[in-house]
């Protein structure tokens, strides 16, 4: 059985046992059961607690062994010292998958690590795939299953999120919601005693609802397994690798028991398998949104349009500084641009359409520049300079994205203006058009799309080579 089939009972369970379910709102077992019910899970739910008979209107059983039906998933929220006994009962019941929420395992070292090893051995002997321990659980906004103990559901979308930190995972969900970034699956992996990043990459690569895999990683235990999974993954992967410094590495070892390893090694390994590396949450979502909703760039040549010359210059600087090009336009393009521009500006790249530009000028110049064979991607910038009309510019960008999909050239927006411009920018986010508040973020998003183009080229060349060798 492959990893996808092994993990289906966890992520698409027909029945769930909540072991450690509680009547007390102060207990994790209460929160897990409530979250499952609030989201309207359609499968069977079995609260397990030997001390009570009813919770939230559901009959409570003393053990999974008392459940007559099959159980796909057991969510375990009992003190660490009781987990081996519970896991043994799950193995006897032939439970297919388990999430161990409980902490007090490998992350504390010593006895905790021994306890984690014991739980893992019981799971393996019983044929149970295991997430955790020391995990938040997972949230599935597509199928409306909240198998976690913290309140808060992401908006549905096409970006999957894997996180080794539970608290940061929730913070990333709220950040994504605020930016109108939809997520497909959100999985907290905790100590990764059994199911690890590589397993989840394989699973999400086969997931029809996921287009991009975003990851927060503190440490990878099996480097070869991770690299093999990332290499064969057909979807783009964006990863934050935390613990880059001695201080961060030491913190990671006490957080989830991770051995961070050399950052130089991670950096090289990510490049080998085309994992896009991000350095904070904002950058990770910047890249993920661009990868999910814009085509990869065929080349590194960027066109820039702005209603303010300074903004265009800063974007050009950032593009050139990270390996992109801001090329000259063809004579045909410059000739086509001149009638669209006022006499005070020049038909060139970056293009300043001046502060009095309205919808038509912004849209027409964008369409003209996109048609230039020297341009592989386009950054459209709006500076809220008082006389600008940001809502008209938003309309122009939306129209361009919808009209020019056939060109397969990325269109990125860069909007500078603070709170007064936030309302209109939200219209771009709702349409899943990447929009950034700084020249640096916009340029890096385009570089990310250029790198994705190189990843797809490498995959295509390998495929061609395999086909040629079989002829």
Secondary structure, 3 states (H helix, E strand, C coil): CCHHHHHHHHHCCCEEEEECCCCCCCCHHHHHHHHHHHCCCCCEEEEECCCCCEECCEEEECCHHHCCCCCCEEEECCCHHHHHHHHHHHHHHCCCEEEECCCCCHHHCCHHHHHHHHHHHHHHHCCCEEEECCCCEEEECCCCEEEECCCCCCCEEEEEEEECCHHHHHHHHHHHHHCCCCEEEEEECCCCCCCCHHHHHHHHHCCCCCCEEEEEECCCCCHHHHHHHHHHCCCEEEEEECCCCHHHHHHHHHHCCCCCCCHHHHHHHHHHCCCEEECCHHHHHHHHHHHHHCCCCCCCEEEEEECCHHHHHHHHHHHHHCCCECCCCCHHHHHHHHCCCCCCCCCCCCEECCCCCCHHHHHHHHHHHHCCCCCCEEEEEEECCCCCCHHHHHHHHHHHHHHCHHHCCEEEEEEECCHHHHHHHHHHHHCCCCEECCHHHHHHHHHHHHHHHHHHHHHHHHHHHHHHHCC
